[in-house]
């Protein structure tokens, strides 16, 4: 598995993505207000496990901005590359749950401040910032919604080989013209990816009918050095020596599945950046995800574990 360069680092983990205003519908029909986003959620849990973190994004110019910025800063997340363009709004989404804790998202993010981040950033400056970190996280949502394909490709090329690049597939069908369009864009950046954190159901949707073992072999052949695959209620597996090795979960009846994959990413990367092997990284990721499955929403402010030494 790719490990951080032994040279001193400014931050442990940096992510690029969005923070959206979150409205979670309760059983009585009332709404609770918070904020979340897959790349941010992973930083939140990694930070609670002791990592120093930074977030690359943009926040809007509206009444929700103080809540978002104050919340990010309370977590000690570096905001030196958090842009605040005037005249743009924050994206938002509503979460609706079924009886089994599965969610339906309703998004309003078109033209949001976060989607403009790459177009308004100094890409060379971002590359230098990321290259001073232990790892850099990008997700499939970011790949879909962030405008500036050329800018992102340049950023990944500039960072590759200097800092491990981590990618979570996080496939959302509504964000793509088709599964094959997602596959083409994903494979275009794959040569820059060091660590892949896919979800099994994502791979099944993007590559219908293709066995996951074959996909893992293909991805490692394209340069990916480590793969840990989330498998829902079956736990996760990591790919090593041409085979998938299962890491089963502890039994749990989920209350809310929102953000569980992001929490896994935060736990996995916290363990990786503290030198644990891939099997232990998977176990730590699953423990964090298990906690999140038992609470409402993607972020649990009450989560205060012992930091990973």
N, C-alpha and C positions, 0 to 999 in steps of 0.2 A: 504494500500500500504506500502511496506517495506520502511523504512526511515533510514537515516544514524544514526549510534551510536552517542549519544550526546558527547562522549569524543572528545577531540581535534584531528583534522585530519591534516595531512601534505598537502594533495592535495584533491580537490573535486572529480575529475574524472580521472580515468586511463583507457586506452584502449589497447588492444593487436591486432595487425594486420599488414597490409602492407601499404607502400606508393609506388605507381607506377608512372612512368613518363607517363604523359597524353598528347596525341596529339589529338586536336579537329579540325575536318575538317570543314572549313567555306564554305559558299555557293559558293565562287569563286574557291574552290578547294585548297586553301592554308591551312596550318596547324599552329595552335597556340600551344605552348609548355607550360605545367604546370606540376603539380604533384597532386595526389589525391589517395584516398583509403578509403573504407567505414568507418573503425574505426577511421582513421585520420580525415576524414571530420566531423564526429560528434564532435570530440575534437575541431576542428576549430570553429564551431558555438557555442559550449558551452563556449569556451574561450572568444569569442566576446561578450557573454552575461554575462561575469563576473566571470566564474569559473576558478579555478586554475587546470591545467591539466598535465597529464604525458602520454607518449607514449612508449609502449614496442614493439620493432621491430628491424629489421636490415636493413642497407642500403648497397648498393653495392660499388664496387671499380671501378668506371667508371666516365666518364665526366659529368654525371647528378647528382652525389652525392652532390657537393657543392650547387646546386640549391635546392635540397631537404632539406639538413641539415640547410642551412641558412633560408629557408622558415619556417621550424618547429620552429627554435629558435626565429625568429622574432615574432612568435605568443606567445612567453613566455611559450611554452610547455616544460615540464621537459624532458630532453634527457639523464638522468643518466642511463637509461636502453635501450638506442638505440645503438645496436651493430654495428660495422663496420668491418666485416671480410674481409680479403684480398682475392683477386682472384675471388670473386663472383660479379655478375652484378645485377643491379636493374631491376625489371620487368617493362614492359611498356604496354600501350594499346592505341588503337585508338577509337575515338567516331565518329560514323556516324549517323546523324539524318535524320528522314523522315520529310515530310511536317507538320506533326502534333506534332513535337517535341519529338517523341519517338526515343529512341536510339538503336543502335546496337554496341556492344563492340567487339573489336578484340584484344585478349590478347596474350602477350608473357611473361609468368611468370615462366615457368618450370625451376626449379633449381635456382631461384632468391635468393638473400641474405635473403629477408624477410621470405621465406618459411622455412629457416633453424633456425629461431629464437629460438624456444623451445629446439632444439637439442644442441644449443650452449650456453644456459643460465643456471644459477644456479636456479633451480626451488624453492628451499627453500628461496633464496634471493628474487625472484620475489614475492613469497607469502607474505613475510614480507613487501615488498614495497607496494603491493596492499592492504594489511590489514591496512595500514595507510591512506587509501583514503576513500572518502564518498561513492563511487560506482565504479564498475569495469564493463566495456563493452566488450563483445565478440560478434562476428557476425558469420552468417552462412558461409560467405566467408572464414573467418579465420578458422572455423571448417573444411572446405574442403581443404584448401591449405597449412595450417601450418603442417609441418611434426612433428611427435612426439606425437602420440595419448596417450601413457601412461603418458608422461610428462604433457600434458594438463589435463588429468583426475586427476593426482595428484595435480596439481596447483589448480584446481577447488575445490577439496575436502579440501585442506588446507585453502583456502580462505573462503569457505562456513561457514556462521554463524559469520564471523568476519567483512565482508564488503558485502553489497548487490551486487549480481552478476546480470547483465542485459544482455539479449540475444536478438539480432535481427536476425530473420530467414534468411533474405537476400539470398534466394534460387537462385542458378544459375545451371540450369540443366546440363550444360556441365562439371561442376566440380564434378558430382556424377555419379556413375555407373547406378543408377536408383533412382526414388523417394523413394522407400522402403529402399534403402541403406541410404539415407539421414535421413529418419524417424527413423531408428534404431540408428544411431549415435546421432541424436538430443535427442531421448528419453533416451539414455544412460547418457547424461549429465543433463537432465532435473531435477533430484532431487537436483542438486546444484544451479539451477536457481531461483532467487527471483522475478525478473521483466522480463516479456516477451513483446517484441515490434515486433510482427510479421506483415507481410503484408498479406492481405486477399488472394491475388493471389498466394502467396507462399504456404499458407496452402492448397489452392485448388489443387496446383500442387503436393505437398508432400503427401496429403491425399485425393486423388480424390474421390468425391462423399460423403465425410463425412461432415455434417453440422458444421459450425464454432462454433455454440453454444455448440455442443457436444464436440468439440476439446477443447474449453476453459474450460469446466467442467472437462475434463480429465486432462488437464494441472494443474489446481488448485488442483485437487485431488492428484497430484504428488508433490505438495509443492510450486508451483508458487503462490506468494501472490498478484500480480497485472499484468493485461494484458491490453495493449493499442494497438489496431490493426489498421494499416494504410489501407485505402480503396481507394486510388487513388482519382479520381475526386469526390467521395462521401464523402471525408473527413476521419474521423476515428471514432472508437468506443472504449469504455472501458468496461471491464467486471466487473460487481459488482452484488452481491446477485443473482447469477445464471442467469443473463441476460446481453445482450449487450446494451449499451446506446450510441446513436449516438451523435457525435459532428460534425455538418455539416460545410463545408468550405465556405469561400467567393468565389463568381464566379471568374474564371480566365481562360484565354486562355494561356496554357503553351507555352513558347518559347523553353524550353529544360528541360526534366524531369531528367536529370543526377544529382544524388546526393540529390534529394528531400527527399527521405526516411532517409538518413543520417542526413540531416538538421533537419528533424522532431525529430530524436533521440537527437540531440544536444540541441534543444529547450526544449523538454520534460524533459530531465535530468537536465538541468539548472534550470527549474522550480521546479522539484522534490527536488533537493538538496538545494533549498531555501524555502522548506517547503510548497509548494502549494499542493492543493488536486489534485486528478488524472484528474478531468475534466478540471481544469485550466492548468495542465501540457499538456494535449492534445491541448488546444487552443493555448498555446505558441508554441508548436511544429508545429502546422499548420501555424502559422504566419511566422515562420522561413522558413518552406518548401515553402510557397507561394512566399516568396522573391526569393528563389533559382529557382523556376519554371520560373521566369521572366528573368533569365540571362543565358549566355552560360557557360557550364562546371559545375563541382561539387563545386568549390570553388569561391566565389566572394570576392576578396580582398577589395572591396569598401563597404562591409557590416559593418556598425558601429552603432548598435542599442544602446539604453540605457541599461546598465547592469541591471539584475534583482536584486532588493534589497534583 
